[in-house]
Amino acid sequence: MINKRLLNKLESIKSGKYQPTDFIIADAKDGDMAFGVAAPGPVAGDDSGLRFKNRQQYLANMTAIAQSGLIDILLTSASNAELLQQQALFDNTDVTPAIRLNDTTDIWSARGSAYRDSPSQPFATVHPEDAASLCPFGLYSITFYNDIDADLKTLEAYKVFRRQARAAGVQHFLEVFNPAYDIQLNNAELGDYVNDMILKTLAGVTSADAPLFLKMQFNGHRAMSDLAAYDPDHLIVGILGGAAGTTRDTFELAKQAESAGARIALFGRKINLAESPVELVRLLRAVIENKLSCADAVLAYHDHMQEQSIEPHRSLAQDNEITDPVLR
């Protein structure tokens, strides 16, 4: 199920022949594993923030972004992957399907919930054996809290998963979140802590069970470059998108991370909540490939919205601001 285009890009990166055209973009449309009804995003033009698109619209957005040919991976829940495969979506694109293979408690974001106030607890709705017949490639996520009991549970669950995945013939990539709440480390210390825990975890994993690549938060240029430079022949580092932010934030995050050694961007809300997701990804590729600056890409994005009579969420000036402190 891993498409040849993705395999070729991974091989180019690992062999030291990376070019910006090899940069991998994944659309993380697995929000229903975390947010429920709100996952597809708000209805356009609804100022109340209480009306959301439905599942059919969510699936239609997945289909559109996959058929654009601009992404390399489409990450979904198992149930949505099943529907998309019944529609033969992946028979007609170069996109590699992937499913979320676990849903730990720190992604449980139901309205009114408080699960993210506690350390992550391991949990997986889908079993690797069930995933194998549907989509034998997916995401496994972990979070470290500098809490020995919680972190041991996390690592034990990951060990069990690796055994099950190997037996089922399922490959995975590993997502490592920053803690969902303050663990009393400053930004630099947090980046170092997460990096060290990633390498500590993978040091005991042989190639048969190793993740194909990482997905993690951008903790600044130094932290990203430290990890990306540690073992570039075997460890490919990617970034996650986090909150939607401004369009400038989206372009800056990908570009700054790429310049620090990241080779993959796995964006969820940054794509899903954009006014024009396909155009956003097209311009994101242009930024990565040094065809446009981040500021010029924002301008081009607003020109596109004006041409298509799409109402922007923000003015051009507001949308061209860098609001994420780590990117400043």
C-alpha positions as CSV (number, residue, x, y, z in Angstrom):
1,M,0.0,0.0,0.0
2,I,3.0,2.3,0.2
3,N,3.1,4.1,-3.1
4,K,6.2,4.0,-5.2
5,R,6.4,7.9,-5.2
6,L,6.7,7.9,-1.4
7,L,9.2,5.1,-1.4
8,N,11.3,6.9,-3.9
9,K,11.3,10.1,-1.8
10,L,12.2,8.2,1.3
11,E,15.1,6.5,-0.4
12,S,16.3,9.8,-1.9
13,I,16.3,11.4,1.6
14,K,18.1,8.5,3.3
15,S,20.7,8.2,0.6
16,G,21.8,11.8,1.0
17,K,20.4,12.9,-2.4
18,Y,17.6,15.0,-1.0
19,Q,16.3,17.8,-3.1
20,P,13.4,20.1,-2.1
21,T,11.2,18.3,-4.6
22,D,11.6,15.2,-2.4
23,F,9.9,17.0,0.5
24,I,6.9,14.9,1.7
25,I,3.6,16.4,2.5
26,A,0.9,14.5,4.4
27,D,-2.6,15.6,5.0
28,A,-3.7,14.5,8.5
29,K,-7.4,14.0,8.1
30,D,-7.7,11.8,11.2
31,G,-9.4,14.4,13.4
32,D,-12.4,12.3,14.0
33,M,-10.2,10.2,16.3
34,A,-9.8,13.2,18.5
35,F,-12.5,15.9,18.0
36,G,-15.6,14.0,17.0
37,V,-18.3,16.2,15.4
38,A,-16.0,19.2,15.1
39,A,-13.4,17.3,13.2
40,P,-14.5,18.3,9.7
41,G,-14.2,22.0,10.6
42,P,-16.8,24.8,10.8
43,V,-19.3,25.5,8.1
44,A,-18.1,28.4,5.9
45,G,-19.6,31.7,6.9
46,D,-20.9,30.5,10.3
47,D,-19.9,33.1,12.8
48,S,-21.3,31.2,15.8
49,G,-18.6,28.5,15.7
50,L,-21.3,26.0,16.5
51,R,-22.1,24.5,13.1
52,F,-19.8,22.0,11.5
53,K,-19.4,20.2,8.2
54,N,-20.6,16.6,8.1
55,R,-18.8,13.4,7.4
56,Q,-19.7,13.4,3.7
57,Q,-18.1,16.8,3.3
58,Y,-15.1,15.7,5.3
59,L,-14.7,12.7,2.9
60,A,-15.2,15.0,-0.1
61,N,-12.3,17.2,1.1
62,M,-10.1,14.1,1.5
63,T,-11.0,13.1,-2.1
64,A,-10.2,16.5,-3.5
65,I,-6.8,16.9,-1.8
66,A,-5.8,13.3,-2.8
67,Q,-6.9,13.8,-6.4
68,S,-4.9,17.1,-6.6
69,G,-1.7,15.1,-6.7
70,L,-0.1,17.6,-4.3
71,I,0.2,15.4,-1.2
72,D,2.1,12.2,-0.7
73,I,0.2,10.7,2.3
74,L,-3.5,10.9,3.3
75,L,-3.9,9.9,7.0
76,T,-7.4,9.0,8.1
77,S,-9.3,7.0,10.7
78,A,-9.8,3.3,9.8
79,S,-13.5,3.8,9.2
80,N,-12.9,6.6,6.7
81,A,-10.1,4.8,5.0
82,E,-12.5,1.9,4.5
83,L,-15.0,4.1,2.8
84,L,-12.4,5.8,0.6
85,Q,-11.1,2.4,-0.5
86,Q,-14.6,1.3,-1.4
87,Q,-14.7,4.4,-3.6
88,A,-11.4,3.2,-5.2
89,L,-9.8,6.6,-4.4
90,F,-6.3,5.2,-4.0
91,D,-6.5,3.2,-7.2
92,N,-6.5,6.4,-9.1
93,T,-3.9,8.6,-7.3
94,D,-0.2,8.5,-6.3
95,V,-1.2,9.1,-2.7
96,T,-0.3,6.6,0.0
97,P,-3.1,5.9,2.4
98,A,-2.4,5.7,6.1
99,I,-4.5,5.2,9.2
100,R,-4.2,6.3,12.8
101,L,-3.2,3.1,14.6
102,N,-3.7,4.3,18.2
103,D,-5.6,7.1,19.9
104,T,-4.1,7.8,23.3
105,T,-6.0,9.9,25.8
106,D,-4.0,13.1,25.2
107,I,-5.7,13.4,21.7
108,W,-9.2,12.9,23.2
109,S,-10.5,16.4,22.6
110,A,-14.3,16.0,22.9
111,R,-16.1,19.2,23.7
112,G,-16.3,19.6,27.5
113,S,-13.5,17.0,28.1
114,A,-10.5,17.5,30.4
115,Y,-8.4,14.4,29.3
116,R,-5.4,16.6,28.2
117,D,-5.0,17.8,31.8
118,S,-3.6,14.3,32.7
119,P,-0.7,12.3,31.4
120,S,-1.3,10.3,28.3
121,Q,-2.8,6.8,28.8
122,P,-2.2,4.2,26.0
123,F,-5.2,3.1,24.0
124,A,-5.9,1.9,20.5
125,T,-9.3,1.5,18.9
126,V,-7.9,-0.4,15.9
127,H,-5.8,-3.6,16.2
128,P,-2.9,-4.1,13.8
129,E,-4.5,-7.3,12.5
130,D,-7.6,-5.4,11.5
131,A,-5.5,-2.6,10.0
132,A,-3.5,-5.1,7.9
133,S,-6.3,-6.0,5.5
134,L,-7.4,-2.4,5.2
135,C,-4.3,-0.3,5.2
136,P,-1.0,-1.9,6.4
137,F,0.6,1.5,7.1
138,G,-0.2,4.0,9.7
139,L,0.6,6.4,12.5
140,Y,1.4,5.4,16.1
141,S,1.7,8.3,18.6
142,I,3.4,8.6,22.0
143,T,3.9,11.5,24.4
144,F,6.5,11.7,27.2
145,Y,5.6,13.7,30.4
146,N,8.8,13.2,32.5
147,D,6.5,11.1,34.7
148,I,8.0,7.6,35.2
149,D,4.7,5.8,35.7
150,A,3.0,7.3,32.7
151,D,6.1,7.1,30.4
152,L,6.6,3.4,31.3
153,K,3.0,2.6,30.3
154,T,3.6,4.5,27.1
155,L,6.8,2.6,26.2
156,E,5.3,-0.8,27.2
157,A,2.3,-0.2,25.0
158,Y,4.6,0.8,22.1
159,K,6.6,-2.4,22.6
160,V,3.5,-4.5,22.4
161,F,2.3,-2.6,19.4
162,R,5.6,-3.3,17.5
163,R,5.3,-7.0,18.1
164,Q,1.7,-7.0,16.9
165,A,2.5,-4.8,13.9
166,R,5.3,-7.1,12.8
167,A,3.1,-10.2,13.0
168,A,0.4,-8.5,11.0
169,G,2.7,-7.0,8.4
170,V,1.9,-3.4,9.3
171,Q,4.5,-0.6,8.9
172,H,4.3,2.6,10.9
173,F,5.6,6.1,11.4
174,L,6.0,7.5,14.9
175,E,4.4,10.7,16.1
176,V,5.9,12.2,19.3
177,F,3.8,14.9,20.8
178,N,5.1,17.6,23.2
179,P,3.3,17.2,26.6
180,A,-0.2,18.6,26.6
181,Y,0.5,20.7,29.7
182,D,3.4,22.4,31.3
183,I,6.0,20.0,32.7
184,Q,8.2,22.8,34.1
185,L,10.8,22.9,31.3
186,N,11.6,26.0,29.2
187,N,11.4,25.8,25.5
188,A,15.0,24.8,24.9
189,E,15.0,22.3,27.7
190,L,11.7,20.8,26.3
191,G,13.2,20.4,22.8
192,D,16.2,18.6,24.3
193,Y,14.1,16.4,26.5
194,V,11.8,15.3,23.6
195,N,14.8,14.7,21.3
196,D,16.6,12.6,23.9
197,M,13.5,10.5,24.7
198,I,13.0,9.8,21.0
199,L,16.5,8.5,20.6
200,K,16.4,6.6,23.9
201,T,13.2,4.9,22.7
202,L,14.4,4.0,19.2
203,A,17.9,2.9,20.3
204,G,16.4,-0.4,21.5
205,V,14.3,-1.0,18.3
206,T,15.8,-3.0,15.5
207,S,15.2,-2.2,11.8
208,A,12.5,-4.8,11.5
209,D,10.3,-2.8,13.8
210,A,11.6,0.7,13.4
211,P,9.3,3.5,12.2
212,L,9.7,4.7,8.6
213,F,10.0,8.3,9.9
214,L,9.1,10.6,12.7
215,K,6.3,13.2,13.2
216,M,6.9,15.7,15.9
217,Q,6.4,19.3,17.0
218,F,8.8,22.0,15.8
219,N,10.7,23.1,19.0
220,G,12.9,25.6,17.2
221,H,15.8,25.4,14.7
222,R,18.4,24.1,17.1
223,A,16.4,21.2,18.5
224,M,15.2,20.2,15.0
225,S,18.7,20.4,13.5
226,D,20.2,18.4,16.4
227,L,17.8,15.5,15.9
228,A,17.8,15.6,12.1
229,A,21.6,15.5,12.0
230,Y,21.9,12.7,14.5
231,D,21.4,9.8,12.1
232,P,20.2,11.0,8.7
233,D,20.9,7.7,7.0
234,H,18.3,6.0,9.1
235,L,16.1,8.5,10.9
236,I,13.9,10.8,8.8
237,V,12.3,13.7,10.8
238,G,9.0,15.3,10.0
239,I,6.9,18.0,11.7
240,L,3.3,18.2,12.8
241,G,1.2,21.2,12.2
242,G,-0.6,21.9,15.5
243,A,-3.2,24.6,15.6
244,A,-4.3,26.4,12.4
245,G,-2.6,29.7,13.0
246,T,-2.2,32.2,10.1
247,T,-1.3,31.2,6.6
248,R,2.1,32.8,7.1
249,D,2.5,30.5,10.2
250,T,1.9,27.5,7.9
251,F,4.5,28.5,5.3
252,E,7.0,29.6,7.9
253,L,6.7,26.4,9.9
254,A,7.3,24.2,6.9
255,K,10.2,26.3,5.5
256,Q,12.0,26.8,8.8
257,A,11.7,23.1,9.7
258,E,12.9,22.1,6.3
259,S,15.9,24.4,6.6
260,A,16.7,22.7,9.9
261,G,16.6,19.2,8.4
262,A,13.0,18.2,8.5
263,R,11.9,16.3,5.4
264,I,8.2,15.8,6.0
265,A,5.3,18.0,7.0
266,L,2.2,16.3,8.3
267,F,-0.4,19.0,8.6
268,G,-4.0,18.5,9.9
269,R,-5.8,21.7,10.9
270,K,-3.5,23.9,8.9
271,I,-4.8,22.3,5.8
272,N,-8.3,21.3,6.9
273,L,-9.3,24.7,8.2
274,A,-7.8,26.7,5.3
275,E,-10.2,28.6,3.1
276,S,-8.8,26.8,0.0
277,P,-6.9,23.6,1.1
278,V,-5.7,22.6,-2.3
279,E,-4.3,26.0,-3.2
280,L,-2.6,26.2,0.3
281,V,-0.8,22.9,-0.4
282,R,0.2,24.0,-3.9
283,L,1.8,27.2,-2.5
284,L,3.3,25.2,0.4
285,R,5.2,23.2,-2.2
286,A,6.3,26.4,-4.0
287,V,7.7,27.7,-0.7
288,I,9.6,24.5,0.1
289,E,11.0,24.4,-3.5
290,N,12.2,28.0,-3.2
291,K,9.9,29.3,-5.9
292,L,8.2,31.7,-3.5
293,S,9.0,33.4,-0.2
294,C,6.6,32.9,2.6
295,A,5.3,36.4,2.4
296,D,4.8,36.2,-1.4
297,A,3.0,32.9,-1.0
298,V,0.5,34.5,1.4
299,L,-0.1,37.3,-1.1
300,A,-0.6,34.7,-3.9
301,Y,-3.0,32.8,-1.6
302,H,-5.1,35.9,-1.1
303,D,-5.0,36.7,-4.8
304,H,-6.4,33.2,-5.4
305,M,-9.2,33.7,-2.9
306,Q,-10.2,37.0,-4.5
307,E,-10.2,35.4,-8.0
308,Q,-12.4,32.5,-6.7
309,S,-14.7,34.8,-4.6
310,I,-13.7,33.0,-1.4
311,E,-14.1,34.9,1.8
312,P,-10.8,35.0,3.7
313,H,-10.7,34.4,7.4
314,R,-8.3,37.3,7.9
315,S,-7.2,40.4,6.1
316,L,-4.0,40.0,4.1
317,A,-2.0,42.0,6.7
318,Q,-3.3,39.8,9.5
319,D,-2.7,36.6,7.6
320,N,0.9,37.6,6.8
321,E,1.7,37.9,10.5
322,I,3.9,35.3,12.2
323,T,1.9,34.5,15.4
324,D,3.6,31.3,16.6
325,P,6.4,32.3,19.1
326,V,8.7,29.5,18.1
327,L,8.7,30.8,14.5
328,R,9.7,34.3,15.4
